[in-house]
């Protein structure tokens, strides 16, 4: 879910127009997909061409009570501007958060799941209606495993693997032409919160050394 309306310049008329922030977010998402990848968060990215907001909201990176962070806590993505940053997208979660707190709520995780699922499904066409034999099963597992390995090399996932589980493929299912190939992967998660834990210590005083001041 997105909040607020943004202002941007119309080059032809030099006028300023209000538009839903979803338009700007879609542009940022497309740019991130092209320049980095769908597995990367679209939050904390520059909103190019945005001149302002319909209503100013408070924003601080280290204050959970500012309006930007309170909106995020409610599952609403918004904009962030502080200390000369320009306008940035701000928010990683879907509208299901915080009622549903699973990691599927991260936009980039959901997009990664969708892209992998679509890619595997579309690539499986040559196997449809082929004979259920051991070589075909190994080929299905192999091509899925290879695809996940490529994604790992690209930095799209941490790692993944495909497998054939005999327990999930009883004779009653195989005899009906139904086969199940399992796969699992660990997606890339956004560094949404950073907590610094301070420790004041005197231990580094032991590193002090004597200094020769030239006879003084």
C-alpha positions as CSV (number, residue, x, y, z in Angstrom):
1,X,0.0,0.0,0.0
2,X,1.3,3.5,-0.9
3,X,0.5,6.8,0.7
4,X,0.6,10.5,-0.4
5,X,0.6,12.3,-3.7
6,X,3.7,13.7,-5.3
7,X,4.4,16.9,-7.3
8,X,6.4,16.9,-10.4
9,X,7.2,19.3,-13.3
10,X,5.6,19.0,-16.7
11,X,8.4,20.1,-19.1
12,X,6.0,21.2,-21.9
13,X,4.1,23.7,-19.9
14,X,6.5,24.3,-17.0
15,X,3.6,23.5,-14.7
16,X,3.5,21.4,-11.6
17,X,1.1,18.5,-11.4
18,X,-0.1,16.2,-8.6
19,X,0.0,12.5,-9.2
20,X,-0.4,9.4,-7.0
21,X,2.9,8.3,-5.6
22,X,2.3,4.8,-7.1
23,X,3.3,6.2,-10.5
24,X,6.7,7.3,-9.1
25,X,7.1,4.0,-7.2
26,X,6.5,2.1,-10.4
27,X,9.1,4.0,-12.2
28,X,11.6,3.4,-9.4
29,X,10.8,-0.3,-9.4
30,X,11.4,-0.5,-13.1
31,X,14.7,1.3,-12.8
32,X,15.9,-1.0,-10.0
33,X,14.9,-4.0,-12.0
34,X,16.9,-2.8,-15.0
35,X,20.0,-1.5,-13.2
36,X,20.3,-4.1,-10.4
37,X,17.6,-6.8,-10.4
38,X,14.1,-7.8,-9.3
39,X,15.7,-9.3,-6.2
40,X,16.7,-5.9,-4.8
41,X,14.5,-3.7,-2.6
42,X,13.0,-0.6,-4.3
43,X,13.0,1.2,-0.9
44,X,15.5,4.0,-0.2
45,X,16.0,4.8,-3.9
46,X,15.9,8.2,-5.5
47,X,12.5,9.4,-6.9
48,X,13.8,11.3,-9.9
49,X,11.7,14.2,-11.0
50,X,9.7,14.5,-7.8
51,X,9.5,18.1,-6.5
52,X,7.6,17.6,-3.3
53,X,4.7,16.0,-1.6
54,X,1.1,17.2,-1.3
55,X,1.6,17.2,2.5
56,X,4.9,17.3,4.3
57,X,5.6,14.4,6.6
58,X,8.3,14.0,9.3
59,X,11.2,11.7,8.6
60,X,14.3,10.6,10.5
61,X,16.3,7.5,10.0
62,X,16.8,7.0,13.8
63,X,13.4,8.0,15.1
64,X,10.6,5.3,15.0
65,X,8.0,7.9,15.9
66,X,8.3,10.0,12.7
67,X,5.4,9.7,10.3
68,X,7.5,7.9,7.6
69,X,8.4,5.1,10.0
70,X,4.9,5.0,11.6
71,X,3.4,4.5,8.1
72,X,5.9,1.7,7.4
73,X,4.9,0.0,10.7
74,X,1.4,-0.1,9.4
75,X,2.4,-1.7,6.1
76,X,2.3,1.5,4.1
77,X,5.1,2.5,1.9
78,X,5.8,6.3,1.6
79,X,8.5,8.8,0.9
80,X,11.5,9.9,2.9
81,X,13.4,13.2,2.8
82,X,16.0,14.3,5.3
83,X,19.3,16.2,5.4
84,X,19.6,16.9,1.7
85,X,18.8,13.4,0.5
86,X,16.1,14.4,-2.0
87,X,12.9,12.3,-2.1
88,X,13.5,8.6,-1.6
89,X,11.1,5.7,-1.7
90,X,10.6,4.3,1.8
91,X,9.1,0.9,2.7
92,X,9.7,-2.8,2.0
93,X,6.5,-4.4,3.2
94,X,3.2,-5.3,1.6
95,X,-0.2,-4.2,2.9
96,X,-0.5,-7.6,4.7
97,X,2.0,-6.4,7.3
98,X,1.9,-6.3,10.3
99,X,-1.1,-8.7,10.6
100,X,1.0,-11.2,8.6
101,X,4.6,-11.0,9.7
102,X,6.2,-13.7,7.5
103,X,9.1,-12.8,5.3
104,X,6.8,-13.1,2.3
105,X,5.8,-9.5,3.2
106,X,9.0,-8.2,1.8
107,X,8.3,-6.9,-1.7
108,X,11.6,-8.2,-3.1
109,X,11.0,-11.7,-1.6
110,X,7.6,-12.0,-3.2
111,X,8.9,-10.8,-6.6
112,X,11.7,-13.3,-6.4
113,X,9.3,-16.1,-5.7
114,X,7.0,-15.0,-8.5
115,X,9.9,-14.7,-11.1
116,X,11.3,-18.1,-10.2
117,X,8.0,-19.8,-10.3
118,X,7.1,-18.3,-13.7
119,X,10.5,-19.1,-15.2
120,X,10.4,-22.7,-14.1
121,X,6.8,-23.2,-15.2
122,X,7.4,-21.7,-18.7
123,X,10.7,-23.6,-19.1
124,X,9.0,-26.9,-18.4
125,X,7.0,-27.0,-21.6
126,X,9.3,-29.4,-23.4
127,X,8.8,-32.0,-20.6
128,X,5.0,-31.9,-20.7
129,X,3.5,-35.2,-21.9
130,X,6.9,-36.8,-22.2
131,X,7.3,-40.3,-20.7
132,X,7.6,-40.7,-16.9
133,X,11.0,-42.3,-16.8
134,X,14.1,-41.9,-14.6
135,X,16.0,-39.9,-17.3
136,X,13.1,-37.4,-17.6
137,X,12.9,-37.0,-13.8
138,X,16.6,-36.4,-13.6
139,X,16.5,-33.9,-16.4
140,X,13.7,-32.0,-14.7
141,X,15.5,-31.8,-11.4
142,X,18.8,-31.0,-13.3
143,X,17.4,-28.1,-15.3
144,X,15.7,-26.6,-12.2
145,X,18.9,-27.0,-10.2
146,X,20.9,-25.3,-12.9
147,X,18.5,-22.4,-13.0
148,X,18.8,-21.9,-9.3
149,X,22.6,-22.1,-9.5
150,X,22.6,-19.3,-12.2
151,X,20.4,-17.1,-9.9
152,X,22.9,-17.7,-7.1
153,X,25.8,-16.6,-9.3
154,X,23.9,-13.5,-10.3
155,X,23.3,-12.6,-6.7
156,X,19.5,-13.1,-7.0
157,X,19.3,-15.7,-4.2
158,X,21.6,-16.9,-1.5
159,X,21.3,-20.5,-2.7
160,X,18.8,-23.1,-3.8
161,X,18.3,-26.7,-4.9
162,X,15.8,-28.9,-6.7
163,X,14.9,-32.5,-5.8
164,X,12.6,-35.4,-6.4
165,X,10.9,-36.8,-3.3
166,X,9.6,-40.4,-3.8
167,X,7.3,-40.0,-0.8
168,X,5.6,-37.1,-2.6
169,X,5.2,-39.1,-5.8
170,X,3.3,-42.3,-5.0
171,X,2.4,-44.8,-7.7
172,X,-1.3,-43.6,-7.4
173,X,-0.2,-40.1,-8.6
174,X,2.4,-41.2,-11.2
175,X,-0.1,-43.6,-12.8
176,X,-2.4,-40.6,-13.3
177,X,0.4,-38.7,-15.1
178,X,1.1,-36.4,-12.2
179,X,4.7,-35.8,-11.0
180,X,6.0,-33.4,-8.3
181,X,9.4,-31.8,-8.5
182,X,10.4,-29.9,-5.3
183,X,12.7,-26.9,-5.1
184,X,13.8,-24.6,-2.3
185,X,15.8,-21.4,-2.1
186,X,16.8,-18.7,0.2
187,X,16.0,-15.2,-1.1
188,X,17.9,-12.0,-0.6
189,X,16.4,-10.0,2.3
190,X,16.6,-6.2,2.7
191,X,18.6,-4.7,5.6
192,X,15.5,-3.0,6.9
193,X,16.7,-2.2,10.4
194,X,20.3,-1.6,11.6
195,X,20.9,-1.6,15.4
196,X,24.2,-0.4,16.8
197,X,25.1,-1.7,20.2
198,X,27.3,0.7,22.1
199,X,30.0,-0.4,24.5
200,X,32.2,2.1,26.3
201,X,35.4,0.5,27.4
202,X,38.8,1.4,28.8
203,X,40.6,-1.5,27.2
204,X,42.1,0.6,24.4
205,X,44.1,2.7,27.0
206,X,46.5,-0.3,27.0
207,X,47.4,0.6,23.4
208,X,48.8,4.0,24.4
209,X,52.6,4.3,23.9
210,X,55.2,6.6,25.3
211,X,56.1,9.5,23.0
212,X,59.6,11.2,22.9
213,X,59.1,14.9,22.7
214,X,62.7,15.8,21.9
215,X,63.9,16.3,25.4
216,X,60.9,18.3,26.6
